Amino acid sequence: MSSKKISVKIMNPGVLDEDTIILGEMMVRRWKIPTNFPIQLSFGSFKQNVRVVSLAKYSGIRVSQGLAHKMGLYSKSTLHLSYKPGSSLLRLGPVIGVLVSRHDPSSAERPFGPITMFCRELVGACLKQGAYVYFFTPDHIGTNPGQVKGWVYSDGWHQVELPAADVFYNRLTSRKLENKPSVQHFMKEVKSRYGSHFFNEKFLDKTEVFDALKLDASLLRYLPESHQFRNYAMLKAMCARHAVVFLKPVRGSLGKGIIRITRNPEGTYQTVATQVGGTRKMNFDSLTKLFASLSGKMKTTRYQIQQGLSLIEVSGRPVDFRALVQKNRLGKWDVTSIVARIAGTQHFVSNLARGGTLSTVKDAVAKTALPSDVKAKAGIRLKKAALDIAQGIDEQIPAHFGELGIDLAMDTNGKIWLLEVNSKPSKNDNTPLMGGKIRPSVTRMLDYAAYLARQ
C-alpha cells in the first residue's frame, strides 16, 4: 500500500464539483490511481465515489467545500493519504475519536476539565503525524452511530459533525457513564457497522483482574493472596495467615477507602483507613468486633481482601512503582515509563493525591536496604513483570486494551508483586509541558491507533 502525508486544501464554493478531487500528477502516475472512472474516497466511516483530476507540480489534495463539509473537514489539514492499487479506495486519516467524560463550553481554557492539556497535546501529535482527532462525550452520541458531534481544535475549539472514527479511545472516567445504554450501543454499532476499533473499552475491577490472572500459572509468582471479601470466615482465615491484610474497594481509585488491618502479637487488631485529609486509626480487642465495624461498609462497598506485603522503604515510607504499558506501532506491549512512588508521611499508600512523591526507579531503589545486586536489576525485573502482566490481561480478559497502568511492589526480599491494574491511567493536567513537547505516552498511543487503522 502506498501512503504519504499530504496537505488538504478546501476550495472555495463553485470552483470544484463536489464529486471531484485534485491530486498531484506525479502521485497519480506513481500510485497508478485511475482518472478515467470513479474511485471511493474514505475518511473514517464516510465514503463517497469521486473522480480524480491530476494537476502538474502539485503534491497535496484539493476537495470542494461541499465534500469537506460532509467529511467534517473545515480548515486546512495535513493527513495521510493511502491507496492500494486495484482497490479503488483512497483513504484519508486515520480518524481518531476520543470519548471523554465532560465538556464545558463556557470554559474556553479548559473545556474538557483536567484532561484539556492532554487533548491539546494529542491534537499537536496528530498534526505532526498526519492523523485527525476529535473529542466527544456521551451527550454527543446521537441515534446515528455514523455521525458524531465532535470537538476539534484549530485556533480554538469548534464543534463539527463528523463520521465515526477508524479508532476510538475510551477516556471515560466514570463507570456510570461507560455503562449508559447509549454508550454501549454506540460501541457495539461502530465496531460491527464500520469496523472501527475501540480500545480501553472498559474499566477493570480488582477482583476481575486477580481472578483472571490466577488462570495463568506463569503469573502466580506476582500475585499476593487476594479474594473478594465476603464474610467473617474469610477475614479470620486471611488474618491467621498474614500479619497484615488490606481491604481495597473493588472499584476504588486514588487510594480512597483502603483499610489496613494489622494483627498484634497479643491478639488485638488495629485498622488504619485512608480518608479525606489523612488516615484514621482504630483498635479492636477481638476480630469479631473488628468485623462488626466493617459490616456497615460492606453493605455499600465491595472489597478485595489482600495479603499485606513488607514493602521496601525510603526513610520509613513505603515505595511502590507505576508502570505505564502501551501497545506500540507493531501492536505489541511495550513499557513507556516506570516511576517509583514514595508514600507521604503518615500514609501507607503512595498515591500523589495522598501526599506521595515521585522518583526514578534507580534513585528510589538506591535509598533502600536491598542488596546491591537486587538494586542493579530492579528496573529490568519491574519492566518484565509489567509486560508479563499486560500480556496476561490481554489473554485472560475479553476486552480490547491499548494501555494499562500497572502498580507493582517490591518486598524487602526483592520479590516483585502486583498491586493493581488500571485501564484508565491518569491524563490529568499535572505534568507541565515545556516548549510544546509531546510526551512519549501520547506519541505511542497515536502509533497504536495508526496501527489499528491499517488493519
Contacts in CASP RR format, 6 or more apart in sequence:
PFRMAT RR
TARGET T0000
AUTHOR 0000-0000-0000
METHOD contacts of the structure
MODEL  1
MSSKKISVKIMNPGVLDEDTIILGEMMVRRWKIPTNFPIQLSFGSFKQNV
RVVSLAKYSGIRVSQGLAHKMGLYSKSTLHLSYKPGSSLLRLGPVIGVLV
SRHDPSSAERPFGPITMFCRELVGACLKQGAYVYFFTPDHIGTNPGQVKG
WVYSDGWHQVELPAADVFYNRLTSRKLENKPSVQHFMKEVKSRYGSHFFN
EKFLDKTEVFDALKLDASLLRYLPESHQFRNYAMLKAMCARHAVVFLKPV
RGSLGKGIIRITRNPEGTYQTVATQVGGTRKMNFDSLTKLFASLSGKMKT
TRYQIQQGLSLIEVSGRPVDFRALVQKNRLGKWDVTSIVARIAGTQHFVS
NLARGGTLSTVKDAVAKTALPSDVKAKAGIRLKKAALDIAQGIDEQIPAH
FGELGIDLAMDTNGKIWLLEVNSKPSKNDNTPLMGGKIRPSVTRMLDYAA
YLARQ
1 82 0 8 1.000
1 83 0 8 1.000
1 84 0 8 1.000
1 454 0 8 1.000
2 30 0 8 1.000
2 31 0 8 1.000
2 82 0 8 1.000
2 83 0 8 1.000
2 84 0 8 1.000
2 85 0 8 1.000
3 80 0 8 1.000
3 81 0 8 1.000
3 82 0 8 1.000
3 83 0 8 1.000
4 27 0 8 1.000
4 80 0 8 1.000
4 81 0 8 1.000
4 82 0 8 1.000
5 78 0 8 1.000
5 79 0 8 1.000
5 80 0 8 1.000
5 81 0 8 1.000
5 129 0 8 1.000
5 130 0 8 1.000
6 59 0 8 1.000
6 60 0 8 1.000
6 61 0 8 1.000
6 78 0 8 1.000
6 79 0 8 1.000
6 80 0 8 1.000
6 81 0 8 1.000
7 59 0 8 1.000
7 60 0 8 1.000
7 61 0 8 1.000
7 76 0 8 1.000
7 77 0 8 1.000
7 78 0 8 1.000
8 60 0 8 1.000
8 61 0 8 1.000
8 62 0 8 1.000
8 63 0 8 1.000
8 68 0 8 1.000
8 73 0 8 1.000
8 76 0 8 1.000
8 77 0 8 1.000
8 78 0 8 1.000
8 79 0 8 1.000
8 92 0 8 1.000
9 60 0 8 1.000
9 61 0 8 1.000
9 62 0 8 1.000
9 63 0 8 1.000
9 76 0 8 1.000
10 62 0 8 1.000
10 63 0 8 1.000
10 64 0 8 1.000
10 65 0 8 1.000
10 68 0 8 1.000
10 73 0 8 1.000
10 74 0 8 1.000
10 75 0 8 1.000
10 76 0 8 1.000
11 62 0 8 1.000
11 63 0 8 1.000
11 64 0 8 1.000
11 65 0 8 1.000
12 65 0 8 1.000
13 64 0 8 1.000
13 65 0 8 1.000
13 66 0 8 1.000
14 64 0 8 1.000
14 65 0 8 1.000
15 64 0 8 1.000
16 22 0 8 1.000
16 62 0 8 1.000
16 63 0 8 1.000
16 64 0 8 1.000
17 51 0 8 1.000
17 64 0 8 1.000
18 64 0 8 1.000
18 66 0 8 1.000
18 67 0 8 1.000
19 38 0 8 1.000
19 48 0 8 1.000
19 49 0 8 1.000
19 50 0 8 1.000
19 51 0 8 1.000
19 67 0 8 1.000
20 50 0 8 1.000
20 51 0 8 1.000
20 52 0 8 1.000
20 53 0 8 1.000
20 64 0 8 1.000
21 41 0 8 1.000
21 50 0 8 1.000
21 51 0 8 1.000
21 52 0 8 1.000
21 53 0 8 1.000
21 61 0 8 1.000
21 62 0 8 1.000
21 63 0 8 1.000
21 67 0 8 1.000
21 90 0 8 1.000
22 52 0 8 1.000
22 53 0 8 1.000
22 54 0 8 1.000
22 55 0 8 1.000
22 58 0 8 1.000
22 61 0 8 1.000
22 62 0 8 1.000
23 33 0 8 1.000
23 52 0 8 1.000
23 53 0 8 1.000
23 54 0 8 1.000
23 55 0 8 1.000
23 58 0 8 1.000
23 60 0 8 1.000
23 61 0 8 1.000
24 54 0 8 1.000
24 55 0 8 1.000
24 56 0 8 1.000
24 57 0 8 1.000
24 58 0 8 1.000
24 59 0 8 1.000
24 60 0 8 1.000
25 54 0 8 1.000
25 55 0 8 1.000
25 56 0 8 1.000
25 57 0 8 1.000
25 58 0 8 1.000
26 59 0 8 1.000
27 33 0 8 1.000
27 59 0 8 1.000
27 60 0 8 1.000
28 35 0 8 1.000
28 52 0 8 1.000
28 54 0 8 1.000
29 54 0 8 1.000
31 83 0 8 1.000
31 85 0 8 1.000
32 85 0 8 1.000
32 86 0 8 1.000
33 39 0 8 1.000
33 52 0 8 1.000
33 83 0 8 1.000
33 90 0 8 1.000
34 52 0 8 1.000
34 88 0 8 1.000
35 51 0 8 1.000
35 52 0 8 1.000
35 53 0 8 1.000
35 54 0 8 1.000
37 51 0 8 1.000
38 49 0 8 1.000
38 50 0 8 1.000
38 51 0 8 1.000
39 49 0 8 1.000
39 50 0 8 1.000
39 52 0 8 1.000
39 88 0 8 1.000
39 89 0 8 1.000
39 90 0 8 1.000
40 47 0 8 1.000
40 48 0 8 1.000
40 49 0 8 1.000
40 50 0 8 1.000
40 88 0 8 1.000
40 89 0 8 1.000
40 90 0 8 1.000
41 47 0 8 1.000
41 48 0 8 1.000
41 49 0 8 1.000
41 50 0 8 1.000
41 90 0 8 1.000
41 91 0 8 1.000
41 92 0 8 1.000
42 89 0 8 1.000
42 90 0 8 1.000
42 91 0 8 1.000
42 92 0 8 1.000
43 71 0 8 1.000
43 72 0 8 1.000
43 73 0 8 1.000
43 91 0 8 1.000
43 92 0 8 1.000
43 93 0 8 1.000
43 95 0 8 1.000
43 132 0 8 1.000
43 163 0 8 1.000
44 93 0 8 1.000
44 94 0 8 1.000
44 95 0 8 1.000
44 163 0 8 1.000
44 164 0 8 1.000
44 165 0 8 1.000
44 166 0 8 1.000
44 194 0 8 1.000
44 196 0 8 1.000
45 146 0 8 1.000
45 163 0 8 1.000
45 164 0 8 1.000
45 165 0 8 1.000
45 190 0 8 1.000
45 193 0 8 1.000
45 194 0 8 1.000
45 196 0 8 1.000
46 70 0 8 1.000
46 71 0 8 1.000
46 72 0 8 1.000
46 163 0 8 1.000
48 67 0 8 1.000
48 70 0 8 1.000
50 67 0 8 1.000
50 90 0 8 1.000
52 90 0 8 1.000
55 62 0 8 1.000
60 81 0 8 1.000
61 81 0 8 1.000
61 92 0 8 1.000
63 71 0 8 1.000
63 73 0 8 1.000
68 74 0 8 1.000
71 92 0 8 1.000
71 163 0 8 1.000
72 160 0 8 1.000
72 161 0 8 1.000
72 162 0 8 1.000
72 163 0 8 1.000
73 132 0 8 1.000
74 152 0 8 1.000
74 154 0 8 1.000
74 158 0 8 1.000
74 160 0 8 1.000
75 154 0 8 1.000
77 130 0 8 1.000
77 132 0 8 1.000
78 127 0 8 1.000
78 130 0 8 1.000
79 92 0 8 1.000
79 93 0 8 1.000
79 130 0 8 1.000
79 131 0 8 1.000
79 132 0 8 1.000
80 91 0 8 1.000
80 92 0 8 1.000
80 93 0 8 1.000
80 94 0 8 1.000
80 129 0 8 1.000
80 130 0 8 1.000
80 131 0 8 1.000
81 90 0 8 1.000
81 91 0 8 1.000
81 92 0 8 1.000
81 93 0 8 1.000
82 90 0 8 1.000
82 91 0 8 1.000
83 89 0 8 1.000
83 90 0 8 1.000
83 91 0 8 1.000
92 132 0 8 1.000
93 130 0 8 1.000
93 131 0 8 1.000
93 132 0 8 1.000
93 166 0 8 1.000
93 453 0 8 1.000
94 131 0 8 1.000
94 132 0 8 1.000
94 165 0 8 1.000
94 166 0 8 1.000
94 167 0 8 1.000
94 449 0 8 1.000
94 450 0 8 1.000
94 452 0 8 1.000
94 453 0 8 1.000
94 454 0 8 1.000
95 131 0 8 1.000
95 132 0 8 1.000
95 133 0 8 1.000
95 134 0 8 1.000
95 162 0 8 1.000
95 163 0 8 1.000
95 165 0 8 1.000
95 166 0 8 1.000
95 167 0 8 1.000
95 453 0 8 1.000
96 126 0 8 1.000
96 131 0 8 1.000
96 132 0 8 1.000
96 133 0 8 1.000
96 134 0 8 1.000
96 165 0 8 1.000
96 166 0 8 1.000
96 167 0 8 1.000
96 168 0 8 1.000
96 169 0 8 1.000
96 446 0 8 1.000
96 449 0 8 1.000
97 133 0 8 1.000
97 134 0 8 1.000
97 135 0 8 1.000
97 136 0 8 1.000
97 148 0 8 1.000
97 165 0 8 1.000
97 167 0 8 1.000
97 168 0 8 1.000
97 169 0 8 1.000
98 119 0 8 1.000
98 122 0 8 1.000
98 133 0 8 1.000
98 134 0 8 1.000
98 135 0 8 1.000
98 136 0 8 1.000
98 168 0 8 1.000
98 169 0 8 1.000
98 171 0 8 1.000
99 136 0 8 1.000
99 137 0 8 1.000
99 138 0 8 1.000
99 168 0 8 1.000
99 169 0 8 1.000
99 170 0 8 1.000
99 171 0 8 1.000
99 172 0 8 1.000
99 183 0 8 1.000
100 112 0 8 1.000
100 115 0 8 1.000
100 119 0 8 1.000
100 135 0 8 1.000
100 136 0 8 1.000
100 137 0 8 1.000
100 171 0 8 1.000
100 172 0 8 1.000
101 137 0 8 1.000
101 171 0 8 1.000
101 172 0 8 1.000
101 173 0 8 1.000
101 174 0 8 1.000
101 177 0 8 1.000
102 112 0 8 1.000
102 113 0 8 1.000
102 137 0 8 1.000
103 111 0 8 1.000
103 112 0 8 1.000
103 135 0 8 1.000
103 137 0 8 1.000
103 139 0 8 1.000
103 140 0 8 1.000
103 151 0 8 1.000
104 110 0 8 1.000
104 111 0 8 1.000
104 112 0 8 1.000
104 113 0 8 1.000
105 111 0 8 1.000
107 113 0 8 1.000
108 156 0 8 1.000
108 157 0 8 1.000
109 116 0 8 1.000
110 116 0 8 1.000
110 429 0 8 1.000
111 151 0 8 1.000
111 157 0 8 1.000
112 119 0 8 1.000
112 135 0 8 1.000
113 429 0 8 1.000
114 428 0 8 1.000
114 429 0 8 1.000
114 430 0 8 1.000
115 171 0 8 1.000
115 427 0 8 1.000
115 428 0 8 1.000
115 429 0 8 1.000
116 429 0 8 1.000
117 429 0 8 1.000
117 433 0 8 1.000
118 427 0 8 1.000
118 428 0 8 1.000
118 429 0 8 1.000
118 442 0 8 1.000
119 135 0 8 1.000
119 153 0 8 1.000
120 153 0 8 1.000
121 433 0 8 1.000
121 436 0 8 1.000
121 438 0 8 1.000
121 439 0 8 1.000
121 442 0 8 1.000
122 133 0 8 1.000
122 442 0 8 1.000
122 445 0 8 1.000
122 446 0 8 1.000
123 133 0 8 1.000
123 152 0 8 1.000
123 153 0 8 1.000
124 438 0 8 1.000
125 131 0 8 1.000
125 438 0 8 1.000
125 442 0 8 1.000
125 443 0 8 1.000
125 446 0 8 1.000
126 132 0 8 1.000
126 133 0 8 1.000
126 446 0 8 1.000
128 438 0 8 1.000
129 446 0 8 1.000
129 450 0 8 1.000
131 446 0 8 1.000
131 449 0 8 1.000
131 450 0 8 1.000
132 152 0 8 1.000
133 152 0 8 1.000
134 148 0 8 1.000
134 150 0 8 1.000
134 151 0 8 1.000
134 152 0 8 1.000
134 160 0 8 1.000
134 162 0 8 1.000
134 165 0 8 1.000
135 150 0 8 1.000
135 151 0 8 1.000
135 152 0 8 1.000
136 148 0 8 1.000
136 149 0 8 1.000
136 150 0 8 1.000
136 151 0 8 1.000
138 172 0 8 1.000
138 177 0 8 1.000
138 180 0 8 1.000
138 182 0 8 1.000
138 183 0 8 1.000
140 148 0 8 1.000
140 149 0 8 1.000
140 150 0 8 1.000
141 148 0 8 1.000
141 182 0 8 1.000
141 183 0 8 1.000
141 186 0 8 1.000
142 148 0 8 1.000
142 149 0 8 1.000
142 182 0 8 1.000
142 186 0 8 1.000
145 164 0 8 1.000
145 185 0 8 1.000
145 186 0 8 1.000
145 189 0 8 1.000
145 190 0 8 1.000
145 193 0 8 1.000
145 194 0 8 1.000
146 163 0 8 1.000
146 164 0 8 1.000
146 190 0 8 1.000
146 193 0 8 1.000
146 194 0 8 1.000
147 161 0 8 1.000
147 162 0 8 1.000
147 163 0 8 1.000
147 164 0 8 1.000
148 161 0 8 1.000
148 162 0 8 1.000
148 163 0 8 1.000
148 164 0 8 1.000
148 165 0 8 1.000
149 159 0 8 1.000
149 160 0 8 1.000
149 161 0 8 1.000
149 162 0 8 1.000
150 159 0 8 1.000
150 160 0 8 1.000
150 161 0 8 1.000
150 162 0 8 1.000
151 157 0 8 1.000
151 158 0 8 1.000
151 159 0 8 1.000
151 160 0 8 1.000
152 158 0 8 1.000
152 160 0 8 1.000
152 162 0 8 1.000
164 190 0 8 1.000
164 193 0 8 1.000
164 194 0 8 1.000
164 196 0 8 1.000
165 190 0 8 1.000
165 196 0 8 1.000
166 196 0 8 1.000
166 197 0 8 1.000
166 449 0 8 1.000
166 452 0 8 1.000
166 453 0 8 1.000
167 196 0 8 1.000
167 197 0 8 1.000
167 198 0 8 1.000
167 199 0 8 1.000
167 449 0 8 1.000
167 452 0 8 1.000
167 453 0 8 1.000
168 187 0 8 1.000
168 190 0 8 1.000
168 196 0 8 1.000
168 197 0 8 1.000
168 198 0 8 1.000
168 199 0 8 1.000
169 199 0 8 1.000
169 200 0 8 1.000
169 445 0 8 1.000
169 449 0 8 1.000
170 178 0 8 1.000
170 198 0 8 1.000
170 199 0 8 1.000
170 200 0 8 1.000
170 201 0 8 1.000
170 202 0 8 1.000
170 424 0 8 1.000
171 200 0 8 1.000
171 424 0 8 1.000
171 427 0 8 1.000
172 178 0 8 1.000
172 183 0 8 1.000
172 424 0 8 1.000
173 424 0 8 1.000
175 203 0 8 1.000
175 251 0 8 1.000
177 183 0 8 1.000
178 202 0 8 1.000
178 203 0 8 1.000
187 198 0 8 1.000
187 201 0 8 1.000
190 196 0 8 1.000
190 198 0 8 1.000
191 197 0 8 1.000
191 198 0 8 1.000
197 400 0 8 1.000
197 452 0 8 1.000
197 453 0 8 1.000
197 455 0 8 1.000
198 400 0 8 1.000
199 400 0 8 1.000
199 401 0 8 1.000
199 402 0 8 1.000
199 403 0 8 1.000
199 448 0 8 1.000
199 452 0 8 1.000
200 400 0 8 1.000
200 401 0 8 1.000
200 402 0 8 1.000
200 403 0 8 1.000
200 423 0 8 1.000
200 424 0 8 1.000
201 399 0 8 1.000
201 400 0 8 1.000
201 401 0 8 1.000
202 399 0 8 1.000
202 423 0 8 1.000
203 251 0 8 1.000
203 423 0 8 1.000
203 424 0 8 1.000
204 393 0 8 1.000
204 397 0 8 1.000
204 421 0 8 1.000
204 422 0 8 1.000
204 423 0 8 1.000
205 250 0 8 1.000
205 251 0 8 1.000
206 226 0 8 1.000
206 248 0 8 1.000
206 250 0 8 1.000
206 251 0 8 1.000
206 252 0 8 1.000
206 304 0 8 1.000
206 420 0 8 1.000
207 228 0 8 1.000
207 250 0 8 1.000
207 302 0 8 1.000
207 304 0 8 1.000
208 397 0 8 1.000
209 393 0 8 1.000
209 397 0 8 1.000
209 420 0 8 1.000
209 421 0 8 1.000
210 223 0 8 1.000
210 226 0 8 1.000
210 304 0 8 1.000
210 418 0 8 1.000
212 392 0 8 1.000
212 393 0 8 1.000
212 396 0 8 1.000
212 397 0 8 1.000
213 219 0 8 1.000
213 222 0 8 1.000
213 223 0 8 1.000
213 389 0 8 1.000
213 392 0 8 1.000
213 393 0 8 1.000
213 396 0 8 1.000
213 418 0 8 1.000
214 220 0 8 1.000
214 223 0 8 1.000
215 396 0 8 1.000
216 392 0 8 1.000
216 395 0 8 1.000
216 396 0 8 1.000
218 388 0 8 1.000
219 388 0 8 1.000
219 389 0 8 1.000
219 392 0 8 1.000
222 385 0 8 1.000
222 388 0 8 1.000
222 389 0 8 1.000
222 408 0 8 1.000
222 416 0 8 1.000
222 417 0 8 1.000
222 418 0 8 1.000
223 417 0 8 1.000
223 418 0 8 1.000
224 306 0 8 1.000
224 307 0 8 1.000
224 308 0 8 1.000
224 309 0 8 1.000
224 417 0 8 1.000
224 418 0 8 1.000
225 238 0 8 1.000
225 241 0 8 1.000
225 242 0 8 1.000
225 306 0 8 1.000
225 307 0 8 1.000
226 304 0 8 1.000
226 305 0 8 1.000
226 306 0 8 1.000
226 307 0 8 1.000
227 234 0 8 1.000
227 238 0 8 1.000
227 304 0 8 1.000
227 305 0 8 1.000
228 250 0 8 1.000
228 302 0 8 1.000
228 303 0 8 1.000
228 304 0 8 1.000
228 305 0 8 1.000
229 235 0 8 1.000
229 247 0 8 1.000
229 298 0 8 1.000
229 302 0 8 1.000
229 303 0 8 1.000
229 304 0 8 1.000
229 305 0 8 1.000
232 287 0 8 1.000
232 288 0 8 1.000
232 291 0 8 1.000
234 305 0 8 1.000
235 245 0 8 1.000
235 287 0 8 1.000
235 290 0 8 1.000
235 291 0 8 1.000
235 294 0 8 1.000
235 305 0 8 1.000
236 287 0 8 1.000
238 245 0 8 1.000
238 305 0 8 1.000
238 307 0 8 1.000
239 245 0 8 1.000
239 261 0 8 1.000
239 263 0 8 1.000
239 269 0 8 1.000
239 287 0 8 1.000
241 307 0 8 1.000
242 307 0 8 1.000
242 308 0 8 1.000
243 262 0 8 1.000
243 263 0 8 1.000
243 308 0 8 1.000
244 260 0 8 1.000
244 261 0 8 1.000
244 262 0 8 1.000
244 263 0 8 1.000
244 308 0 8 1.000
244 309 0 8 1.000
245 260 0 8 1.000
245 261 0 8 1.000
245 305 0 8 1.000
245 306 0 8 1.000
245 307 0 8 1.000
245 308 0 8 1.000
246 258 0 8 1.000
246 259 0 8 1.000
246 260 0 8 1.000
246 261 0 8 1.000
246 305 0 8 1.000
246 306 0 8 1.000
246 307 0 8 1.000
246 308 0 8 1.000
247 258 0 8 1.000
247 259 0 8 1.000
247 261 0 8 1.000
247 294 0 8 1.000
247 303 0 8 1.000
247 304 0 8 1.000
247 305 0 8 1.000
247 306 0 8 1.000
248 257 0 8 1.000
248 258 0 8 1.000
248 303 0 8 1.000
248 304 0 8 1.000
248 306 0 8 1.000
248 420 0 8 1.000
249 256 0 8 1.000
249 257 0 8 1.000
249 258 0 8 1.000
249 301 0 8 1.000
249 302 0 8 1.000
249 303 0 8 1.000
249 304 0 8 1.000
250 301 0 8 1.000
250 302 0 8 1.000
250 303 0 8 1.000
250 304 0 8 1.000
251 302 0 8 1.000
253 422 0 8 1.000
254 351 0 8 1.000
254 353 0 8 1.000
254 354 0 8 1.000
255 274 0 8 1.000
255 349 0 8 1.000
255 351 0 8 1.000
255 353 0 8 1.000
255 354 0 8 1.000
256 274 0 8 1.000
257 273 0 8 1.000
257 274 0 8 1.000
257 275 0 8 1.000
257 301 0 8 1.000
258 273 0 8 1.000
258 274 0 8 1.000
258 348 0 8 1.000
258 349 0 8 1.000
259 271 0 8 1.000
259 272 0 8 1.000
259 273 0 8 1.000
259 274 0 8 1.000
259 294 0 8 1.000
259 303 0 8 1.000
260 271 0 8 1.000
260 272 0 8 1.000
260 273 0 8 1.000
260 348 0 8 1.000
261 269 0 8 1.000
261 270 0 8 1.000
261 271 0 8 1.000
261 290 0 8 1.000
262 269 0 8 1.000
262 270 0 8 1.000
262 271 0 8 1.000
262 272 0 8 1.000
263 269 0 8 1.000
264 270 0 8 1.000
268 283 0 8 1.000
268 284 0 8 1.000
268 285 0 8 1.000
268 286 0 8 1.000
269 283 0 8 1.000
269 284 0 8 1.000
269 286 0 8 1.000
269 287 0 8 1.000
269 290 0 8 1.000
270 281 0 8 1.000
270 282 0 8 1.000
270 283 0 8 1.000
270 284 0 8 1.000
271 281 0 8 1.000
271 282 0 8 1.000
271 284 0 8 1.000
271 290 0 8 1.000
271 293 0 8 1.000
272 279 0 8 1.000
272 280 0 8 1.000
272 281 0 8 1.000
272 348 0 8 1.000
273 279 0 8 1.000
273 280 0 8 1.000
273 282 0 8 1.000
274 347 0 8 1.000
274 348 0 8 1.000
274 349 0 8 1.000
274 354 0 8 1.000
278 346 0 8 1.000
278 347 0 8 1.000
278 354 0 8 1.000
279 346 0 8 1.000
279 347 0 8 1.000
279 348 0 8 1.000
282 293 0 8 1.000
284 290 0 8 1.000
284 293 0 8 1.000
297 303 0 8 1.000
309 409 0 8 1.000
309 411 0 8 1.000
309 417 0 8 1.000
310 411 0 8 1.000
310 412 0 8 1.000
310 413 0 8 1.000
311 318 0 8 1.000
311 319 0 8 1.000
311 320 0 8 1.000
311 409 0 8 1.000
311 410 0 8 1.000
311 411 0 8 1.000
311 412 0 8 1.000
312 318 0 8 1.000
312 319 0 8 1.000
312 365 0 8 1.000
312 368 0 8 1.000
312 369 0 8 1.000
312 370 0 8 1.000
312 410 0 8 1.000
312 411 0 8 1.000
312 412 0 8 1.000
312 414 0 8 1.000
313 319 0 8 1.000
313 368 0 8 1.000
313 369 0 8 1.000
314 342 0 8 1.000
314 359 0 8 1.000
314 364 0 8 1.000
314 367 0 8 1.000
314 368 0 8 1.000
315 367 0 8 1.000
317 342 0 8 1.000
317 343 0 8 1.000
317 344 0 8 1.000
317 345 0 8 1.000
317 347 0 8 1.000
318 342 0 8 1.000
318 343 0 8 1.000
318 348 0 8 1.000
318 350 0 8 1.000
319 340 0 8 1.000
319 341 0 8 1.000
319 342 0 8 1.000
319 343 0 8 1.000
319 350 0 8 1.000
319 364 0 8 1.000
319 368 0 8 1.000
319 409 0 8 1.000
319 410 0 8 1.000
320 340 0 8 1.000
320 341 0 8 1.000
320 350 0 8 1.000
320 407 0 8 1.000
320 408 0 8 1.000
320 409 0 8 1.000
320 410 0 8 1.000
320 419 0 8 1.000
321 338 0 8 1.000
321 339 0 8 1.000
321 340 0 8 1.000
321 341 0 8 1.000
321 361 0 8 1.000
321 382 0 8 1.000
321 407 0 8 1.000
321 408 0 8 1.000
321 409 0 8 1.000
321 410 0 8 1.000
322 338 0 8 1.000
322 339 0 8 1.000
322 341 0 8 1.000
322 405 0 8 1.000
322 406 0 8 1.000
322 407 0 8 1.000
322 408 0 8 1.000
323 335 0 8 1.000
323 337 0 8 1.000
323 338 0 8 1.000
323 382 0 8 1.000
323 383 0 8 1.000
323 386 0 8 1.000
323 405 0 8 1.000
323 406 0 8 1.000
323 407 0 8 1.000
323 408 0 8 1.000
324 335 0 8 1.000
324 336 0 8 1.000
324 337 0 8 1.000
324 338 0 8 1.000
324 403 0 8 1.000
324 404 0 8 1.000
324 405 0 8 1.000
324 425 0 8 1.000
324 441 0 8 1.000
325 333 0 8 1.000
325 334 0 8 1.000
325 335 0 8 1.000
325 336 0 8 1.000
325 386 0 8 1.000
325 387 0 8 1.000
325 389 0 8 1.000
325 390 0 8 1.000
325 403 0 8 1.000
325 404 0 8 1.000
325 405 0 8 1.000
325 406 0 8 1.000
326 333 0 8 1.000
326 334 0 8 1.000
326 336 0 8 1.000
326 402 0 8 1.000
326 403 0 8 1.000
326 404 0 8 1.000
326 441 0 8 1.000
326 444 0 8 1.000
326 445 0 8 1.000
326 448 0 8 1.000
327 333 0 8 1.000
327 334 0 8 1.000
327 402 0 8 1.000
327 403 0 8 1.000
327 444 0 8 1.000
327 448 0 8 1.000
327 451 0 8 1.000
328 334 0 8 1.000
328 444 0 8 1.000
328 447 0 8 1.000
328 448 0 8 1.000
328 451 0 8 1.000
329 447 0 8 1.000
329 448 0 8 1.000
329 450 0 8 1.000
329 451 0 8 1.000
330 451 0 8 1.000
331 448 0 8 1.000
331 451 0 8 1.000
333 387 0 8 1.000
333 390 0 8 1.000
333 391 0 8 1.000
333 394 0 8 1.000
334 387 0 8 1.000
334 444 0 8 1.000
335 383 0 8 1.000
335 386 0 8 1.000
335 387 0 8 1.000
336 440 0 8 1.000
336 441 0 8 1.000
336 444 0 8 1.000
337 440 0 8 1.000
337 441 0 8 1.000
338 361 0 8 1.000
338 379 0 8 1.000
338 382 0 8 1.000
338 383 0 8 1.000
338 386 0 8 1.000
339 358 0 8 1.000
339 359 0 8 1.000
339 360 0 8 1.000
339 361 0 8 1.000
340 358 0 8 1.000
340 359 0 8 1.000
340 360 0 8 1.000
340 361 0 8 1.000
340 363 0 8 1.000
340 364 0 8 1.000
340 365 0 8 1.000
341 350 0 8 1.000
341 351 0 8 1.000
341 352 0 8 1.000
341 356 0 8 1.000
341 357 0 8 1.000
341 358 0 8 1.000
341 359 0 8 1.000
342 350 0 8 1.000
342 356 0 8 1.000
342 357 0 8 1.000
342 358 0 8 1.000
342 359 0 8 1.000
342 364 0 8 1.000
343 349 0 8 1.000
343 350 0 8 1.000
343 354 0 8 1.000
343 355 0 8 1.000
343 356 0 8 1.000
344 350 0 8 1.000
344 354 0 8 1.000
344 355 0 8 1.000
344 356 0 8 1.000
344 357 0 8 1.000
347 354 0 8 1.000
347 355 0 8 1.000
347 356 0 8 1.000
350 356 0 8 1.000
352 358 0 8 1.000
352 430 0 8 1.000
361 378 0 8 1.000
361 379 0 8 1.000
361 382 0 8 1.000
362 378 0 8 1.000
362 379 0 8 1.000
365 375 0 8 1.000
365 378 0 8 1.000
365 379 0 8 1.000
365 410 0 8 1.000
366 375 0 8 1.000
368 375 0 8 1.000
369 412 0 8 1.000
370 378 0 8 1.000
370 410 0 8 1.000
370 412 0 8 1.000
370 414 0 8 1.000
374 414 0 8 1.000
378 410 0 8 1.000
381 416 0 8 1.000
382 408 0 8 1.000
382 410 0 8 1.000
382 416 0 8 1.000
385 408 0 8 1.000
385 416 0 8 1.000
385 418 0 8 1.000
386 406 0 8 1.000
386 408 0 8 1.000
389 406 0 8 1.000
389 418 0 8 1.000
389 421 0 8 1.000
390 401 0 8 1.000
390 404 0 8 1.000
390 406 0 8 1.000
393 401 0 8 1.000
393 404 0 8 1.000
393 421 0 8 1.000
394 401 0 8 1.000
401 423 0 8 1.000
402 445 0 8 1.000
402 448 0 8 1.000
403 425 0 8 1.000
403 441 0 8 1.000
403 444 0 8 1.000
403 445 0 8 1.000
403 448 0 8 1.000
404 421 0 8 1.000
404 422 0 8 1.000
404 423 0 8 1.000
404 425 0 8 1.000
405 421 0 8 1.000
405 422 0 8 1.000
405 423 0 8 1.000
405 425 0 8 1.000
406 418 0 8 1.000
406 420 0 8 1.000
406 421 0 8 1.000
406 422 0 8 1.000
407 418 0 8 1.000
407 419 0 8 1.000
407 420 0 8 1.000
407 421 0 8 1.000
407 422 0 8 1.000
408 416 0 8 1.000
408 417 0 8 1.000
408 418 0 8 1.000
408 419 0 8 1.000
409 416 0 8 1.000
409 417 0 8 1.000
409 418 0 8 1.000
409 419 0 8 1.000
410 416 0 8 1.000
410 417 0 8 1.000
411 417 0 8 1.000
431 439 0 8 1.000
433 439 0 8 1.000
END
